[in-house]
Amino acid sequence: MNPTQDNTKSCEKENQPMRLANATLGQHRHVCAFFNGAKEEYRVLLPFVKEGLARGEKAFHIVDPKLR
């Protein structure tokens, strides 16, 4: 695969809609969310993260050192 083909696949992936909290996110995604606790946070975010990983998206998780 050459870089042009790789870039085309990347653009196609970015144009696919994603779901978050029963909403469809289009091409331009920016999410800001507030939660009432960890259970609600994971209930909402876990399907979103799983879908992204299934699509080959990269993910990272930053953890507060006090919560380790």
C-alpha positions in Angstrom: 0.0 0.0 0.0 1.4 3.4 -0.9 1.0 6.6 1.3 -1.8 7.9 -1.0 -3.9 4.8 -0.5 -3.3 4.8 3.2 -4.4 8.5 3.4 -7.5 7.7 1.4 -8.5 4.9 3.8 -7.8 7.3 6.8 -10.1 10.0 5.3 -12.8 7.4 4.6 -12.6 6.2 8.2 -12.9 9.8 9.5 -16.0 10.5 7.4 -17.9 7.5 8.9 -20.5 8.6 11.5 -20.0 7.4 15.1 -22.5 7.0 17.9 -22.3 8.5 21.4 -25.1 8.6 24.0 -27.8 7.9 21.4 -26.5 10.6 19.1 -24.8 10.3 15.7 -21.6 12.2 15.4 -20.7 13.3 11.9 -17.4 14.1 10.3 -16.4 16.9 12.7 -16.4 15.4 16.2 -15.8 17.3 19.4 -17.4 16.0 22.6 -17.8 17.6 26.0 -19.7 15.6 28.6 -20.5 15.8 32.2 -21.4 12.8 34.3 -23.0 12.2 37.7 -20.4 9.5 38.6 -18.1 6.8 37.3 -20.9 4.3 36.5 -22.7 6.8 34.3 -19.4 7.8 32.6 -18.5 4.3 31.7 -22.0 3.4 30.6 -21.9 6.3 28.1 -18.3 6.2 27.0 -17.6 2.4 26.8 -19.7 1.8 23.7 -18.1 4.9 22.0 -14.5 3.7 22.8 -15.3 0.1 21.8 -16.7 1.3 18.4 -13.6 3.4 17.8 -11.3 0.5 18.6 -13.3 -1.8 16.3 -12.8 0.8 13.5 -9.0 0.8 14.1 -9.0 4.2 15.8 -6.2 4.8 18.4 -7.1 5.5 22.0 -5.3 6.5 25.2 -6.5 6.8 28.8 -5.0 9.3 31.2 -5.5 8.4 34.8 -5.1 10.7 37.8 -2.2 9.3 39.8 -4.2 9.7 43.0 -6.8 7.3 41.6 -4.4 4.4 40.6 
